[in-house]
Amino acid sequence: MKINLLYNPLHWSNLVCSFLNPMYLEYFNIESFDETKNYDKSKYIIYTHWINVDWANKWHDRGYKIIVDHLWDPWEHLDTIQTKPGYLVIRSDGWFCIANECLWYKSLGFDNYTSEPVNTKSFLMLINKSHVHRDQIWDSVQPYSSDAICSYRARGVALPDDIENNNPIWQRYFNPSWYNQTKYSLVAETNVEPPNPMVHSEKALKPFAFKHPMIVWGPPGYLQWLRTWGFQTFGHCIDESYDDIQNHQQRLEKIIQEVARLNATPKDYFEDNLTREILDHNYNRFYDVNWAQQQFQQQLINVIKEFAEC
C-alpha cells in the first residue's frame, strides 16, 4: 500500500517539482492538503519545505507526522528545525544537489548539448544575487573582463541573450554560445567560508554538465570536496593550490593570478587530450542517471518509508 503524503498547495516543495513528482508518485499517494477535511493520522503524513514549515507545525501539535524537506539548504537553522518524535527532517550531504541537477538538466534536454568551441573569449562568469565575496571577485576581474563573458544581475549587468528571471528555468538557463565562446568558467560559489560540512549549490556543477574547465571562488577545500563525489579537476592546466589557502583574500588573489596568467596565454590552452578526457569524465559522472535515481531511492524514498512505518 502506498503512503499518503499531504502538501500545502500554497507552498513549493520538491514533492511537486515537475521532474521529481513522477518519482514521488511511483511510491506515494500525493494529495493537496485541505484544512476542512479530517485525515486519518495513521495513514497520512504532511510534507513541507523547511522555509514554509510553520503551517505544518500546528498539525504536528495535533498529532500528525511531519516530513520537512531540507534538501536544498542542508545545514542552516539547526537550532529551530530539529528532528523530534513524529517529525522527520531530510537533509543532504551533497548527493541531492548533484542528483537533482542531473535529472533536471536531463529533463530540459541539456544532455544533448555538443560542445562546438570557437574560443573567442577567455572565461565565463555568471553572477546573480549580490554578496560581498561576489563583489570582490567581480571587481578583481575587471581588468580582464573585456576578453570574457560576464554578468552580474544585481549590479544591472546582464547578457543581451539571457532570459528574464521570471522565467521558470532562468536559474538553469543554458545558452550554448556562452560556453562555446569561452575557454573556462570562473565560478563564484554561494559561500567562501570554510563550512562543516561543505555547503553545495548548482553553480560549480554547470561546467561539468557543459564540458567546461573551471576555477572556483568558493570555500577552501571545495575542489577536493568535488573530487570526493567522483569529479575531476584541472590541476594539470591550472594552479589549483588556491584550494588549500584558508585566508579568503589570499585565496582570491591566487585565483586572480591564474586568471591573469590564462588571459595572457594563447587561446589553445585546455585543448590537450587529458583535458578532453576530464571533460568527458565529468560529463558522464554528472549525467549518471542510475546513480541519481539510486540516491533518491536510498536517501529519500526509503527514509520516508521507514519513518512512515515507525
C-alpha positions in Angstrom: 0.0 0.0 0.0 1.3 3.4 -0.9 2.0 6.0 1.8 -0.2 9.1 1.7 1.6 12.4 1.6 -0.2 15.8 2.1 1.3 19.1 0.8 0.2 22.7 1.0 -0.7 23.9 -2.5 0.2 27.5 -1.4 3.9 26.5 -0.9 6.5 24.9 -3.1 8.4 21.8 -2.2 10.4 19.1 -4.1 7.3 17.0 -3.9 5.6 19.0 -6.6 8.7 19.7 -8.7 7.8 18.8 -12.3 10.7 16.4 -12.9 10.7 14.8 -9.4 7.0 14.5 -9.0 6.7 11.3 -11.1 9.3 9.6 -8.9 7.3 10.5 -5.8 4.1 9.3 -7.4 5.7 5.9 -8.1 5.9 5.3 -4.3 3.4 7.6 -2.7 -0.1 8.9 -3.0 0.1 12.7 -3.1 -2.8 14.9 -2.1 -3.3 18.6 -1.7 -4.0 19.4 2.0 -7.5 20.7 2.8 -7.9 22.1 6.3 -11.6 21.4 6.2 -11.1 17.7 5.9 -10.4 15.1 8.5 -7.4 12.9 7.7 -6.6 9.6 9.4 -3.3 10.4 11.3 -2.2 6.8 11.0 -2.5 6.9 7.2 -1.5 10.5 6.2 1.8 12.3 6.6 2.3 16.0 6.0 5.2 17.0 3.7 6.6 20.6 3.6 9.6 22.6 2.6 11.7 23.9 5.5 11.1 27.6 4.6 7.3 27.0 5.0 7.4 24.8 8.0 5.3 26.9 10.3 2.0 25.9 8.7 2.8 22.2 9.3 3.9 22.6 12.9 0.4 23.3 14.1 -0.7 20.0 12.6 2.3 18.2 14.2 1.0 19.6 17.5 -2.3 17.9 16.7 -0.6 14.5 16.3 0.3 14.3 12.6 3.6 13.1 11.4 5.6 15.8 9.5 8.3 15.5 6.9 10.5 18.6 6.5 12.2 18.8 3.1 15.5 20.5 4.0 17.4 19.2 0.9 18.3 22.5 -0.7 19.6 24.2 2.4 21.0 21.4 4.5 22.9 22.7 7.5 21.2 26.0 8.4 18.6 26.6 11.1 19.7 23.6 13.2 18.5 25.4 16.3 15.0 25.8 15.0 14.4 22.8 12.8 15.2 19.6 14.7 14.0 16.1 14.3 11.7 15.1 17.2 9.1 12.4 17.7 6.8 12.3 14.7 9.0 14.8 12.8 11.4 13.9 10.1 13.9 16.4 8.7 15.5 15.2 5.4 18.9 16.7 4.7 21.7 16.2 2.2 25.5 15.9 2.5 25.8 16.8 -1.2 24.0 13.9 -3.0 20.8 15.8 -3.6 22.2 18.8 -5.4 24.2 16.5 -7.8 21.3 14.0 -8.3 18.7 16.8 -8.6 20.7 18.8 -11.2 21.3 15.6 -13.2 17.6 14.8 -13.5 16.6 18.5 -14.0 19.2 19.1 -16.8 18.2 15.9 -18.5 14.6 16.8 -18.4 15.5 20.1 -20.1 17.4 18.2 -22.8 20.8 19.8 -21.8 22.4 16.4 -22.0 22.0 16.6 -25.8 24.4 19.6 -26.0 27.5 19.1 -28.1 30.4 21.4 -27.5 31.5 23.4 -30.5 34.2 25.8 -29.2 35.1 28.8 -31.1 37.3 30.3 -28.3 36.9 34.0 -28.9 36.8 34.8 -25.2 38.7 33.7 -22.1 36.3 32.9 -19.3 32.6 32.9 -18.5 31.4 34.3 -15.1 27.7 34.4 -14.3 26.6 36.1 -11.1 23.0 36.9 -10.0 22.5 38.0 -6.4 24.7 40.5 -4.6 27.1 39.3 -1.9 30.4 40.7 -0.5 32.6 37.9 -1.8 30.9 38.2 -5.3 31.6 41.9 -5.3 35.2 41.1 -4.5 35.7 38.8 -7.4 33.7 41.0 -9.8 35.9 44.0 -9.0 39.1 41.9 -9.2 38.4 40.5 -12.7 37.5 43.9 -14.3 41.0 44.3 -15.9 40.3 41.0 -17.8 36.5 41.3 -18.4 36.8 42.8 -21.9 38.1 39.4 -23.0 35.4 37.5 -21.1 31.6 37.0 -20.9 30.4 38.2 -17.6 27.1 39.1 -15.9 26.1 40.4 -12.5 22.4 41.0 -12.4 22.4 42.6 -9.0 24.6 45.3 -10.5 22.5 45.7 -13.6 24.9 43.8 -15.8 23.0 41.2 -17.8 23.9 39.4 -21.0 21.8 40.6 -24.0 20.8 37.0 -24.9 19.8 35.9 -21.4 16.3 35.4 -20.3 14.3 37.3 -17.6 14.4 36.0 -14.1 10.6 35.5 -14.0 11.1 32.5 -16.4 10.6 29.2 -14.5 14.0 27.9 -15.7 16.1 31.1 -15.5 18.4 29.8 -12.8 19.2 26.8 -15.0 19.0 28.6 -18.3 21.7 27.4 -20.7 23.0 29.3 -23.7 25.4 27.2 -25.8 27.1 30.3 -27.3 28.3 31.4 -23.8 30.2 28.1 -23.4 31.3 27.7 -27.0 32.8 31.2 -27.0 34.8 30.8 -23.7 37.6 28.6 -22.6 36.6 28.0 -19.0 34.1 29.0 -16.3 35.0 31.3 -13.4 32.5 30.2 -10.7 31.5 32.4 -7.8 30.0 29.9 -5.3 27.4 30.7 -2.8 29.8 30.9 0.1 33.5 31.3 0.7 33.5 30.4 4.4 35.0 27.0 5.4 31.8 25.3 6.4 31.5 21.9 8.0 30.1 20.1 6.2 30.6 21.8 2.8 27.7 24.0 1.5 26.9 23.0 -2.0 25.0 24.5 -4.9 24.4 24.0 -8.6 26.9 26.7 -9.6 30.0 24.5 -9.8 28.1 21.7 -11.5 27.2 23.6 -14.6 30.8 23.3 -16.0 30.5 19.6 -15.6 27.2 19.5 -17.5 28.5 21.6 -20.3 32.1 20.3 -20.7 33.8 23.4 -19.4 37.1 23.6 -17.4 36.7 25.8 -14.3 38.2 27.8 -11.5 36.0 28.1 -8.4 35.9 31.1 -5.9 34.4 29.2 -3.0 35.4 27.8 0.4 38.9 26.3 0.9 38.8 22.6 0.1 35.9 22.9 -2.4 37.7 21.3 -5.3 38.8 18.4 -3.0 35.1 18.1 -1.9 34.0 17.8 -5.5 36.6 15.1 -6.1 35.1 13.0 -3.3 31.9 12.9 -5.4 33.8 11.4 -8.4 34.5 14.6 -10.3 37.9 15.5 -11.6 39.5 19.0 -11.8 42.2 20.6 -13.9 45.4 20.7 -11.9 47.4 19.8 -15.0 46.5 23.2 -16.6 45.5 25.3 -13.5 47.5 26.0 -10.4 44.8 24.7 -8.0 46.9 25.3 -4.9 44.4 28.2 -4.3 42.0 25.5 -3.0 44.3 24.9 0.0 44.6 28.6 1.0 42.5 29.3 4.2 42.6 33.1 4.0 39.9 34.4 1.8 41.8 37.4 0.4 44.9 35.4 -0.3 42.8 32.7 -2.0 41.1 35.2 -4.2 44.5 36.8 -5.1 45.8 33.4 -6.1 42.7 32.8 -8.3 43.1 36.2 -10.0 46.8 35.4 -10.6 45.6 32.3 -12.6 43.0 34.4 -14.4 45.7 36.9 -15.4 48.1 34.1 -16.5 45.5 32.3 -18.6 44.3 35.7 -20.1 47.9 36.2 -21.3 48.1 32.7 -22.8 47.1 31.9 -26.4 43.6 30.5 -26.7 44.9 27.0 -27.4 45.0 26.1 -23.7 42.6 23.4 -22.4 42.8 21.7 -25.8 45.1 18.8 -24.7 44.0 15.2 -24.6 43.9 15.0 -20.8 41.6 18.0 -20.6 39.2 16.3 -23.1 39.3 13.1 -21.0 38.5 15.0 -17.8 35.6 16.9 -19.5 34.1 13.7 -20.8 34.6 12.0 -17.4 32.8 14.9 -15.6 30.0 15.0 -18.1 29.4 11.3 -17.8 29.6 11.5 -14.0 27.2 14.4 -13.9 24.6 12.7 -16.1 24.8 9.3 -14.3 21.0 8.9 -14.1 21.3 5.5 -12.5 23.4 6.9 -9.7 20.9 9.9 -9.3 17.9 7.6 -9.1 19.7 5.3 -6.6 20.4 8.2 -4.3 16.8 9.3 -4.3 15.8 5.8 -3.6 18.2 5.3 -0.7 18.4 8.8 0.8 14.8 9.9 0.3 12.2 7.2 -0.6 13.5 4.6 1.8 13.9 7.1 4.6 10.3 8.3 4.2 9.0 4.7 4.1 10.9 3.8 7.3 9.6 6.9 9.0 6.0 6.1 8.0 6.3 2.6 9.4 7.7 3.5 12.8 
